[in-house]
Structure formats: C-alpha cells, structure tokens
Amino acid sequence: MDPKGWRVKLNDGHFIPVLGFGTYAPEEVPKSKAIEATKLAIDAGFRHIDSAHVYNNEKEVGQAIRSKIEDGTVKREDIFYTSKVLCIPLGCPTLTAGSWR
C-alpha cells in the first residue's frame, strides 16, 4: 500500500489517508490479536488507524502503535489515530452511563 496514495488535506495542512485500518474484533478474539493485527497493518503501509471506545481494545492498539514507533517503522507524526465515542441522547431517563458499558 502506498502511504502517499489517496489522502485528504485537512484544514491545518496535514493530509489524512482516506483508507484506515479498522480495529474492531468480536469479544471472542483475544486482545493480543489487536496488537498483532495493528502491527501488521502498519507494516503493510496503513497510517490511519480507526478505533472506538466500545471496541475495548484501545490499550492494545496503542501498544502496537507505540511499538512500531519505537522500532523505527513509523514516526508519531505519520500516524492518524481516529476513534469514535458513543452519543448518549440527552434527557433519556432510561439510559445511564453504566447501561451502555
């Protein structure tokens, strides 16, 4: 994959790759696989890593990114890590912070 390939220019002048590596995995998949898969994705050329709090693997994905920075494969400024947060409807009395964890 060409890391200089398809990118979109952001308002601050940086470019973000349009193709991101998604880190979702079902609960049955060991968390160690998130580390392994993310490292392989970076080795393959992915520089946009996409995650979400509800995937419950942000720690492992972060470890993989940090490992690839430390071993010199990428620089921190080359990685775009995007995440998503759960939007909670305001004023919904049946939904509490603990109910969606």
Backbone as JSON, one array per atom type, in Angstrom:
{
  "sequence": "MDPKGWRVKLNDGHFIPVLGFGTYAPEEVPKSKAIEATKLAIDAGFRHIDSAHVYNNEKEVGQAIRSKIEDGTVKREDIFYTSKVLCIPLGCPTLTAGSWR",
  "N": [[0.85, -1.18, 0.0], [0.59, 2.18, -0.85], [1.77, 4.68, 1.14], [1.68, 7.34, 0.51], [-0.43, 7.58, -1.12], [-3.88, 7.83, -1.73], [-5.16, 10.6, -0.19], [-6.56, 13.06, 2.04], [-6.63, 16.54, 2.34], [-6.37, 18.3, 5.34], [-7.76, 21.03, 7.31], [-5.64, 22.15, 8.72], [-3.48, 21.77, 7.13], [-2.24, 19.29, 7.16], [-2.26, 15.92, 5.84], [-4.6, 13.3, 5.67], [-4.83, 9.81, 5.39], [-7.27, 8.32, 3.26], [-8.07, 5.74, 3.54], [-8.48, 3.7, 6.24], [-7.24, 1.5, 8.79], [-9.35, -0.66, 10.32], [-10.08, -1.53, 13.68], [-11.91, -3.16, 14.95], [-13.02, -6.11, 16.63], [-14.68, -9.16, 17.4], [-15.76, -10.11, 20.74], [-14.8, -12.65, 21.32], [-12.34, -12.85, 20.2], [-8.98, -12.87, 21.12], [-7.4, -10.2, 22.93], [-4.73, -9.83, 22.39], [-4.52, -10.28, 19.71], [-5.3, -7.9, 18.55], [-3.08, -6.32, 18.92], [-1.19, -7.69, 17.35], [-2.45, -7.64, 14.78], [-2.64, -4.88, 14.29], [0.04, -4.11, 14.24], [0.84, -5.55, 11.95], [-0.73, -4.24, 10.06], [0.38, -1.66, 10.07], [2.94, -2.32, 9.18], [2.22, -3.07, 6.61], [1.65, -0.67, 5.49], [-0.43, 0.97, 6.3], [-1.43, 4.04, 7.69], [-3.41, 5.29, 8.92], [-5.28, 4.59, 11.59], [-8.17, 3.23, 12.81], [-10.45, 3.28, 15.46], [-12.56, 2.59, 18.34], [-14.06, 3.44, 21.44], [-15.89, 1.56, 22.4], [-14.97, -0.8, 21.3], [-13.17, -1.83, 23.01], [-10.41, -2.27, 22.94], [-8.5, -0.35, 22.83], [-6.19, 0.08, 24.36], [-4.48, -2.03, 23.6], [-4.2, -1.54, 20.85], [-2.92, 0.92, 20.99], [-0.53, 0.07, 22.18], [0.56, -1.4, 20.09], [0.95, 0.59, 18.14], [2.76, 2.25, 19.51], [4.91, 0.45, 19.74], [5.68, 0.17, 17.06], [6.54, 2.72, 16.54], [8.69, 2.93, 18.29], [10.39, 0.94, 17.24], [11.19, 2.12, 14.95], [9.76, 1.89, 12.58], [7.69, 3.66, 11.91], [7.05, 7.2, 12.29], [5.72, 9.19, 14.94], [4.3, 11.4, 13.96], [3.43, 10.48, 11.53], [1.28, 8.84, 11.89], [-2.22, 8.58, 12.0], [-4.61, 8.41, 14.32], [-7.82, 7.56, 14.79], [-10.91, 7.75, 16.52], [-14.08, 6.8, 17.94], [-16.87, 8.02, 19.8], [-19.53, 7.1, 21.96], [-22.66, 8.41, 21.41], [-24.86, 9.77, 23.64], [-28.27, 10.08, 24.0], [-29.6, 13.14, 25.05], [-31.41, 13.75, 27.99], [-32.66, 11.28, 28.23], [-34.24, 9.28, 30.35], [-33.99, 6.55, 30.86], [-31.52, 5.7, 30.14], [-28.35, 5.32, 31.33], [-24.96, 6.11, 32.25], [-23.72, 3.7, 33.02], [-25.25, 1.77, 31.75], [-24.59, 1.32, 29.1], [-22.13, 0.2, 28.99]],
  "CA": [[0.0, 0.0, 0.0], [1.39, 3.39, -0.94], [1.36, 5.61, 2.19], [1.49, 8.67, -0.09], [-1.56, 7.43, -2.03], [-5.09, 8.65, -1.58], [-5.19, 11.35, 1.07], [-7.39, 14.26, 2.06], [-5.97, 17.63, 3.04], [-7.12, 18.85, 6.45], [-7.69, 22.49, 7.43], [-4.34, 22.58, 9.26], [-2.44, 21.49, 6.15], [-1.86, 17.88, 7.18], [-3.03, 15.03, 4.98], [-5.0, 12.06, 6.33], [-5.18, 8.77, 4.42], [-8.71, 8.05, 3.21], [-8.27, 4.35, 3.93], [-7.99, 3.43, 7.58], [-7.3, 0.12, 9.27], [-10.33, -0.81, 11.39], [-9.58, -2.41, 14.74], [-12.98, -3.91, 15.62], [-12.96, -7.57, 16.67], [-15.65, -9.7, 18.36], [-15.22, -10.38, 22.09], [-14.15, -13.97, 21.36], [-10.96, -12.71, 19.69], [-8.08, -12.4, 22.18], [-6.91, -8.82, 22.8], [-3.38, -9.88, 21.82], [-4.66, -10.25, 18.25], [-5.36, -6.5, 18.15], [-1.69, -5.87, 18.84], [-0.6, -8.35, 16.19], [-3.07, -7.15, 13.54], [-2.29, -3.47, 14.1], [1.44, -4.08, 13.8], [0.87, -6.0, 10.55], [-1.32, -3.18, 9.24], [1.4, -0.61, 9.93], [3.98, -2.88, 8.29], [1.67, -3.11, 5.25], [1.58, 0.68, 4.97], [-1.52, 1.77, 6.87], [-1.02, 5.12, 8.58], [-4.66, 5.73, 9.55], [-5.79, 3.51, 12.42], [-9.51, 3.63, 13.26], [-10.88, 2.5, 16.61], [-13.69, 3.14, 19.1], [-14.03, 3.06, 22.86], [-16.7, 0.35, 22.62], [-14.24, -1.99, 20.84], [-12.48, -2.31, 24.21], [-9.05, -2.71, 22.62], [-7.68, 0.83, 22.59], [-4.89, -0.11, 25.01], [-3.67, -2.93, 22.77], [-3.9, -0.83, 19.6], [-1.91, 1.89, 21.37], [0.73, -0.63, 22.38], [1.09, -1.75, 18.77], [1.44, 1.83, 17.52], [3.97, 2.65, 20.24], [5.96, -0.49, 19.38], [6.15, 0.48, 15.7], [7.29, 3.98, 16.62], [9.95, 2.62, 18.97], [11.31, 0.15, 16.41], [11.59, 2.93, 13.81], [8.96, 1.64, 11.39], [6.97, 4.9, 11.62], [7.19, 8.31, 13.23], [4.42, 9.53, 15.51], [3.6, 12.35, 13.11], [2.91, 9.78, 10.35], [0.11, 8.04, 12.26], [-3.5, 9.2, 12.35], [-5.44, 7.51, 15.13], [-9.16, 8.11, 14.93], [-11.76, 6.96, 17.41], [-15.47, 7.22, 18.0], [-17.47, 7.98, 21.12], [-20.95, 6.8, 21.94], [-23.5, 9.57, 21.66], [-25.97, 9.45, 24.52], [-29.34, 11.07, 23.84], [-29.82, 13.97, 26.22], [-32.74, 13.69, 28.57], [-33.25, 9.95, 28.19], [-34.16, 8.83, 31.74], [-33.71, 5.11, 31.0], [-30.15, 5.43, 29.73], [-27.36, 5.87, 32.25], [-23.61, 5.81, 31.8], [-23.4, 2.29, 33.23], [-26.08, 0.86, 30.97], [-24.03, 1.03, 27.79], [-20.78, -0.36, 29.09]],
  "C": [[0.89, 1.24, 0.0], [0.94, 4.4, 0.11], [1.16, 7.03, 1.68], [0.3, 8.67, -1.04], [-2.71, 8.35, -1.72], [-5.15, 9.28, -0.2], [-6.11, 12.55, 0.91], [-6.67, 15.32, 2.88], [-6.9, 18.17, 4.13], [-6.92, 20.36, 6.52], [-6.34, 22.98, 7.92], [-3.17, 22.28, 8.31], [-1.94, 20.06, 6.13], [-2.73, 17.09, 6.22], [-3.35, 13.76, 5.75], [-5.33, 11.03, 5.25], [-6.69, 8.5, 4.44], [-9.03, 6.61, 3.62], [-7.65, 4.12, 5.3], [-8.1, 1.95, 7.92], [-8.26, 0.07, 10.45], [-9.9, -1.85, 12.41], [-10.67, -3.19, 15.46], [-12.72, -5.4, 15.54], [-14.0, -8.04, 17.67], [-14.97, -10.03, 19.69], [-14.46, -11.69, 22.17], [-12.68, -13.89, 20.92], [-10.08, -12.17, 20.81], [-7.55, -10.99, 21.9], [-5.52, -8.79, 22.18], [-3.42, -9.85, 20.29], [-4.76, -8.82, 17.73], [-3.96, -5.92, 18.02], [-1.05, -6.41, 17.56], [-1.14, -7.77, 14.87], [-2.69, -5.7, 13.26], [-0.84, -3.33, 13.66], [1.56, -4.5, 12.33], [0.32, -4.93, 9.61], [-0.32, -2.04, 9.02], [2.52, -1.08, 9.02], [3.52, -2.87, 6.83], [1.49, -1.71, 4.66], [0.45, 1.54, 5.5], [-0.94, 2.82, 7.81], [-2.23, 5.75, 9.27], [-5.23, 4.52, 10.28], [-7.11, 3.98, 13.03], [-9.99, 2.7, 14.36], [-12.14, 3.12, 17.21], [-13.59, 2.63, 20.53], [-14.78, 1.75, 23.09], [-16.03, -0.92, 22.1], [-13.46, -2.62, 21.98], [-11.08, -2.88, 23.9], [-8.12, -1.52, 22.37], [-6.29, 0.71, 23.2], [-3.96, -0.94, 24.12], [-3.28, -2.26, 21.45], [-2.81, 0.21, 19.87], [-0.54, 1.26, 21.58], [1.38, -0.98, 21.05], [1.67, -0.52, 18.08], [2.75, 2.26, 18.18], [5.16, 1.75, 19.87], [6.55, -0.17, 18.01], [6.88, 1.82, 15.63], [8.67, 3.71, 17.22], [10.92, 1.84, 18.1], [11.7, 0.88, 15.12], [10.79, 2.73, 12.53], [8.23, 2.91, 10.95], [7.37, 5.96, 12.63], [5.79, 8.63, 13.74], [3.62, 10.45, 14.59], [3.05, 11.73, 11.82], [1.62, 9.02, 10.62], [-1.09, 8.94, 12.57], [-4.32, 8.15, 13.06], [-6.79, 8.18, 15.31], [-9.99, 7.17, 15.79], [-13.18, 7.52, 17.36], [-15.93, 7.14, 19.45], [-18.95, 7.72, 20.96], [-21.72, 8.07, 22.26], [-24.69, 9.12, 22.5], [-27.04, 10.51, 24.34], [-29.56, 11.84, 25.14], [-31.26, 13.81, 26.7], [-33.41, 12.33, 28.51], [-33.13, 9.33, 29.59], [-33.81, 7.35, 31.91], [-32.28, 4.76, 30.66], [-29.19, 6.13, 30.68], [-25.97, 5.46, 31.73], [-23.26, 4.34, 31.96], [-24.15, 1.33, 32.35], [-25.51, 0.54, 29.61], [-22.62, 0.52, 27.83], [-20.76, -1.83, 28.89]]
}
